[in-house]
């Protein structure tokens, strides 16, 4: 049993460290999440809030990326059409 604990401690010591720095400029000493450069405290786990209706703050979809893109496209189409009318 003691050997198992020694192996685990050796694995923890060999783990890559977080790349974040504290206010004094010293590196964080926590182990980084597997496959990432940051620890769990500095954003290694978070993937962000869910998009769309899965987010509790979602109201009507007016400010979604898709809705904004559609409004931009429509505005560009109207502007292009208005320029054609001006040249006639």
N, C-alpha and C positions, 0 to 999 in steps of 0.2 A: 504494500500500500504506500509506503514512503517513497518508493521509486516512481510511482504514478504521479505523485505530487511534484516530485523533482522534474519529471518530464514536462508537466504542464507549466511550471514556472519557467523552464528553459524556453518553451514555445512562446510564452508571453513576452519574455525579454527579447526574443528574436523578431517579434512582430514589427512591421514598419510603423513609424510614428506619424502622428498628425502633422500636417504642414502649416497649421495656423500659428499665429504668434500672439502673445498677450500684450498688454499695454506697455510693458517694459521692453518689449522686443524679443523676449525669449521664446523659443518654440514650445508648443504644447507638448506635454509628455505622455499624453494618452495614446493608446494604440489606435491606428486608423482602421476603419471598417474594411473588411475584405473586399478588394477590388476598387477601393476609393482612396483619395488622398487625405480625407478628413476623418476625425473621430465622431462619435455620436453626438457630442456636444456642439461641434462646429459645422454641422450640416451634412454629415455623412449619411444619415438615414432618411432625411426628409426629401420627398419628391415634389413637394408643393401641395397646394390645396387642389381638390378635385375640380374639374371643369364642368360647367353646365348645371343641370338640375341636381346633381349629386352634392353640390356645394350648398350649404344651408343659407348662404347670403344671396343665392340666385333668385331673381325676382321675375323678370320677363324676357331676358335674352337680348335686350336692346344694346348692351355694351359688350356682347361676346365678340370674339375675334372675327367670326364669320359674318355677323351683322355689320360690323364696321367695314369689313372688306366689301360687302355688297353695297353699302352706301357710297363708298369711295368709287366703285365701279360705275354706279348709276350717275354720280356727280360728274365723272369724267365723260360719260356718254352724253349727258345733257350739255356740258360745256362744248364738246365737239360738235354737237348739233347746232348749238347757238352760234358758233363761229361760222358754220356753213350758211346760216341765215344772214349773218352780217355781210358776207361777201357777195350776196346776190344783189 
